[in-house]
Structures are given as C-alpha cells and as structure tokens.
Amino acid sequence: MVPRSPLVAALVLAGAGLLALAPARARAANDGLACGRRLVSLGDPAAQVLDRCGPPDMRTSRVETRFLRGRPFYVTIDEWMYKRGARDFSRLALFENGRLVSVEAISR
C-alpha cells in the first residue's frame, strides 16, 4: 500500500461522502416543488399547486388505460412544465387524477 498524505486522504473521504449523499439528494428533488417561498408536496391536489405556483408555462393532458386484476381503469395524466430561468432547471410536475405524483428537474 502506498502511503498518502493527510490532504489526499481527506479529499478521498470527502468525495466518498458526497457520493453517498447523491442518491438522497436525487430523491429529495422528487419530494416536491418550491414555488418562490411556497412549497408543494407529492399528493397535493392540482388546484393547490396552481394556487401556490401559478399557471404552468406548458400543460399537456392525456388519459391512460391501466389494468388491475385484468380489469381496465382510466387515469388522467397531466404534465405541467415550469420554466425557472436561464440558470436553473425547468421542473416537470406529473399529476395522476388531479394529485401530484412526481416532480422532475429537466435540463435544457
């Protein structure tokens, strides 16, 4: 084993710590959406997101057919895009039957 300086050892440990935190940070990004000083969380109704975040920059809607125990049921899927400016990622809010189920950062 090659001896390392204390500085190199500290940098290696710091890098390992950041890598360990990366999955937690990715999950945290999907837990909700910050709209100025107001927050919305997964499970919030679309009306509350609209009230706190304002109208989206882009909106699409579709109906999907899903199956449970061989029986079809219908889910309304709404996708709302919020553009955050030149220095930040846009956010894609995904709703199923009017409830927020996912928020993703979208790169340009």
ZATIKE-58841 format. One record per residue (C-alpha): residue number from 0; residue in one letter; x, y negated, z negated. Coordinates in steps of 0.5 Angstrom, whole numbers. Last residue first. Example, Ala and Ser with C-alpha at 12.3 -4.5 7.8 and 13.67 -1.06 7.14 Angstrom:
REM residues 2
<vexza = 1 | lovex = s | east = 27 | north = 2 | up = -14>
<vexza = 0 | lovex = a | east = 25 | north = 9 | up = -16>
END
This chain:
REM residues 108
<vexza = 107 | lovex = r | east = -65 | north = -44 | up = 43>
<vexza = 106 | lovex = s | east = -64 | north = -40 | up = 37>
<vexza = 105 | lovex = i | east = -71 | north = -38 | up = 34>
<vexza = 104 | lovex = a | east = -72 | north = -37 | up = 26>
<vexza = 103 | lovex = e | east = -77 | north = -32 | up = 24>
<vexza = 102 | lovex = v | east = -83 | north = -33 | up = 20>
<vexza = 101 | lovex = s | east = -88 | north = -27 | up = 19>
<vexza = 100 | lovex = v | east = -94 | north = -24 | up = 16>
<vexza = 99 | lovex = l | east = -98 | north = -31 | up = 15>
<vexza = 98 | lovex = r | east = -106 | north = -29 | up = 15>
<vexza = 97 | lovex = g | east = -111 | north = -31 | up = 20>
<vexza = 96 | lovex = n | east = -112 | north = -24 | up = 23>
<vexza = 95 | lovex = e | east = -105 | north = -23 | up = 24>
<vexza = 94 | lovex = f | east = -101 | north = -29 | up = 24>
<vexza = 93 | lovex = l | east = -94 | north = -30 | up = 26>
<vexza = 92 | lovex = a | east = -90 | north = -36 | up = 25>
<vexza = 91 | lovex = l | east = -84 | north = -38 | up = 30>
<vexza = 90 | lovex = r | east = -79 | north = -43 | up = 27>
<vexza = 89 | lovex = s | east = -74 | north = -47 | up = 31>
<vexza = 88 | lovex = f | east = -67 | north = -47 | up = 29>
<vexza = 87 | lovex = d | east = -64 | north = -54 | up = 26>
<vexza = 86 | lovex = r | east = -59 | north = -59 | up = 29>
<vexza = 85 | lovex = a | east = -63 | north = -61 | up = 35>
<vexza = 84 | lovex = g | east = -70 | north = -62 | up = 32>
<vexza = 83 | lovex = r | east = -75 | north = -57 | up = 28>
<vexza = 82 | lovex = k | east = -79 | north = -54 | up = 33>
<vexza = 81 | lovex = y | east = -85 | north = -51 | up = 30>
<vexza = 80 | lovex = m | east = -88 | north = -45 | up = 34>
<vexza = 79 | lovex = w | east = -94 | north = -42 | up = 32>
<vexza = 78 | lovex = e | east = -96 | north = -34 | up = 34>
<vexza = 77 | lovex = d | east = -103 | north = -32 | up = 33>
<vexza = 76 | lovex = i | east = -105 | north = -24 | up = 33>
<vexza = 75 | lovex = t | east = -112 | north = -22 | up = 33>
<vexza = 74 | lovex = v | east = -112 | north = -15 | up = 30>
<vexza = 73 | lovex = y | east = -117 | north = -10 | up = 33>
<vexza = 72 | lovex = f | east = -119 | north = -3 | up = 31>
<vexza = 71 | lovex = p | east = -119 | north = 4 | up = 34>
<vexza = 70 | lovex = r | east = -120 | north = 10 | up = 31>
<vexza = 69 | lovex = g | east = -115 | north = 16 | up = 31>
<vexza = 68 | lovex = r | east = -113 | north = 16 | up = 24>
<vexza = 67 | lovex = l | east = -112 | north = 8 | up = 24>
<vexza = 66 | lovex = f | east = -111 | north = 6 | up = 31>
<vexza = 65 | lovex = r | east = -109 | north = -1 | up = 34>
<vexza = 64 | lovex = t | east = -112 | north = -6 | up = 39>
<vexza = 63 | lovex = e | east = -108 | north = -12 | up = 40>
<vexza = 62 | lovex = v | east = -112 | north = -19 | up = 41>
<vexza = 61 | lovex = r | east = -108 | north = -25 | up = 43>
<vexza = 60 | lovex = s | east = -106 | north = -32 | up = 41>
<vexza = 59 | lovex = t | east = -101 | north = -37 | up = 43>
<vexza = 58 | lovex = r | east = -99 | north = -44 | up = 40>
<vexza = 57 | lovex = m | east = -93 | north = -49 | up = 41>
<vexza = 56 | lovex = d | east = -91 | north = -55 | up = 38>
<vexza = 55 | lovex = p | east = -95 | north = -53 | up = 32>
<vexza = 54 | lovex = p | east = -100 | north = -57 | up = 28>
<vexza = 53 | lovex = g | east = -99 | north = -60 | up = 21>
<vexza = 52 | lovex = c | east = -94 | north = -56 | up = 16>
<vexza = 51 | lovex = r | east = -98 | north = -56 | up = 10>
<vexza = 50 | lovex = d | east = -105 | north = -57 | up = 13>
<vexza = 49 | lovex = l | east = -104 | north = -52 | up = 19>
<vexza = 48 | lovex = v | east = -100 | north = -47 | up = 14>
<vexza = 47 | lovex = q | east = -107 | north = -48 | up = 9>
<vexza = 46 | lovex = a | east = -111 | north = -46 | up = 15>
<vexza = 45 | lovex = a | east = -107 | north = -40 | up = 18>
<vexza = 44 | lovex = p | east = -108 | north = -37 | up = 11>
<vexza = 43 | lovex = d | east = -102 | north = -35 | up = 6>
<vexza = 42 | lovex = g | east = -100 | north = -28 | up = 6>
<vexza = 41 | lovex = l | east = -93 | north = -30 | up = 7>
<vexza = 40 | lovex = s | east = -91 | north = -36 | up = 4>
<vexza = 39 | lovex = v | east = -92 | north = -44 | up = 5>
<vexza = 38 | lovex = l | east = -88 | north = -49 | up = 3>
<vexza = 37 | lovex = r | east = -88 | north = -57 | up = 2>
<vexza = 36 | lovex = r | east = -82 | north = -61 | up = 2>
<vexza = 35 | lovex = g | east = -82 | north = -62 | up = 9>
<vexza = 34 | lovex = c | east = -85 | north = -56 | up = 12>
<vexza = 33 | lovex = a | east = -81 | north = -50 | up = 9>
<vexza = 32 | lovex = l | east = -83 | north = -43 | up = 12>
<vexza = 31 | lovex = g | east = -84 | north = -37 | up = 8>
<vexza = 30 | lovex = d | east = -81 | north = -30 | up = 6>
<vexza = 29 | lovex = n | east = -77 | north = -29 | up = 13>
<vexza = 28 | lovex = a | east = -71 | north = -33 | up = 11>
<vexza = 27 | lovex = a | east = -71 | north = -30 | up = 5>
<vexza = 26 | lovex = r | east = -70 | north = -23 | up = 8>
<vexza = 25 | lovex = a | east = -64 | north = -26 | up = 12>
<vexza = 24 | lovex = r | east = -61 | north = -29 | up = 6>
<vexza = 23 | lovex = a | east = -61 | north = -22 | up = 2>
<vexza = 22 | lovex = p | east = -58 | north = -19 | up = 8>
<vexza = 21 | lovex = a | east = -52 | north = -24 | up = 8>
<vexza = 20 | lovex = l | east = -51 | north = -23 | up = 1>
<vexza = 19 | lovex = a | east = -46 | north = -17 | up = 1>
<vexza = 18 | lovex = l | east = -42 | north = -20 | up = 7>
<vexza = 17 | lovex = l | east = -41 | north = -27 | up = 3>
<vexza = 16 | lovex = g | east = -38 | north = -22 | up = -3>
<vexza = 15 | lovex = a | east = -34 | north = -19 | up = 2>
<vexza = 14 | lovex = g | east = -31 | north = -25 | up = 4>
<vexza = 13 | lovex = a | east = -30 | north = -28 | up = -3>
<vexza = 12 | lovex = l | east = -26 | north = -21 | up = -5>
<vexza = 11 | lovex = v | east = -22 | north = -22 | up = 2>
<vexza = 10 | lovex = l | east = -20 | north = -29 | up = 0>
<vexza = 9 | lovex = a | east = -18 | north = -28 | up = -7>
<vexza = 8 | lovex = a | east = -14 | north = -22 | up = -5>
<vexza = 7 | lovex = v | east = -10 | north = -27 | up = 0>
<vexza = 6 | lovex = l | east = -9 | north = -32 | up = -5>
<vexza = 5 | lovex = p | east = -7 | north = -27 | up = -10>
<vexza = 4 | lovex = s | east = -1 | north = -25 | up = -5>
<vexza = 3 | lovex = r | east = -2 | north = -18 | up = -3>
<vexza = 2 | lovex = p | east = 3 | north = -12 | up = -4>
<vexza = 1 | lovex = v | east = 3 | north = -7 | up = 2>
<vexza = 0 | lovex = m | east = 0 | north = 0 | up = 0>
END
